[in-house]
Amino acid sequence: MNINEKIGGTSKSTYDFNTTSSSQWEYTNRPHNKYTYCGNSYNTDDEDAAIDPSFMTDRTPSTQHLCTPDNTTTIEVEPTFSELDDPAKLSSLQPSDVIGKEFASVQDAEAFYNNYSLFVGFSIRKDEMRRDRHGMITIRKWVCSKQGYRDQKYIDKTDKKREPRGQTREGCHAAMKIKIDRRSMMWVARKFVIEHTHSLSPPNHIQFLRSHRTVNDSEVAQLQSWRTVGVKTSQVMDHLVDQSGSYSNVGHTKKDLQNRFDSVCRSEIQTSDADSVISYLTAKSEMDPQFFFNYTLDEEDHFGNLFWADSTSRSDYAFFGDVLAFDATYRTNVYRRPLVMLVGVNHHHSTTIFGFGLLGDETVETYTWLLQTFLVAMHGKMPKSVVTDGDKAMHKAIKTVMPESVRRLCCWHVERNVQTNV
């Protein structure tokens, strides 16, 4: 039997069944999971279910099906994924409308659920994910952004450095879960919960929910072009708002634009750039035997941290290294990475440079690596005093690596903070 029909305007895939035996089917194409055999419905989603209908259990009555001329074999026809894309239907979907539906990829399923949440009025986030031994995703789950509760240990924490954010999770149960079907190699919706424990966002607020805020490539390109001539991100954002007519029409916040731009800048540090830097520093060390450099790579073999100091810097530190000062130029270089200068003062009261550090971030671990590498380059000589700008991560690293050094705050930073905050 060959079926290639259109039902409700939706094209059906072709099925080839051999019904020479009343108790066995053979098939060559299986994009759907439910079959009706002699008036009964059977669901073959379970991986341990046999094709022989005698081994299947009656699950759900057929609602729409095709029949052979003798009315002995029926194949159920289900709505396709494209039918569920209708905006008029999305906001009123029920679990029975979605459970059993198939998606060609995990991305399609996520796009569908995010589109659904846009019309209903909530934001989604990724939750459970399972893979098989080959790395293929077999189970994926998305939940409402208000699912669950904040971990109690963070609520009870007393040594908080800043005011905690407001509670956003309210124990919501809304979710969608898909699972791979090994026979059709499609992802099938297994769970679809529509009940929320909180009020939904009104239409004029939905565009500000996290999963619905996006920064497109053209806006990033525009920001990159303008940043090269000194235009600030806030000014670019004001221009986008002026172009679109309002903040609600932009589709993202200024912070989203900044985060996306930082991500793009970091990705620009390609292997060729890193190789060029290493080649240059290696050549410098061959010309100057006292030239020192060290670097790290992250989990993806991308350039991490870099420190270097030439022979003059190492010699100056040997004579004038009693006082060490950090000057962190915050992400003003082309790669938006923290550039740290380790400096001191010579006998002419002039600034002398002891070394440079180009860092991947500003965490305690990164600063600890920088100071340890610096001491290796300087043959372990500890400074008597260290002057910083008050960065907490830097202070912790100094306390760990240079416990005997006296930590001082830079007067210029203190005066600036007083003028800003008082």
Beta strands, then each sheet from edge to edge (+ up, - down):
strand 1: 2-3
strand 2: 6-7
strand 3: 10-11
strand 4: 15-16
strand 5: 34-37
strand 6: 40-43
strand 7: 65-67
strand 8: 73-76
strand 9: 102-103
strand 10: 124-131
strand 11: 137-144
strand 12: 175-181
strand 13: 186-193
strand 14: 292-297
strand 15: 303-309
strand 16: 323-329
strand 17: 339-345
strand 18: 351-358
strand 19: 385-388
strand 20: 406-409
sheet 1: 1+ 4-
sheet 2: 2+ 3-
sheet 3: 6+ 5- 8+ 7-
sheet 4: 9+ 13- 12+ 11- 10+
sheet 5: 14+ 15- 18+ 17- 16+ 19+ 20+
end
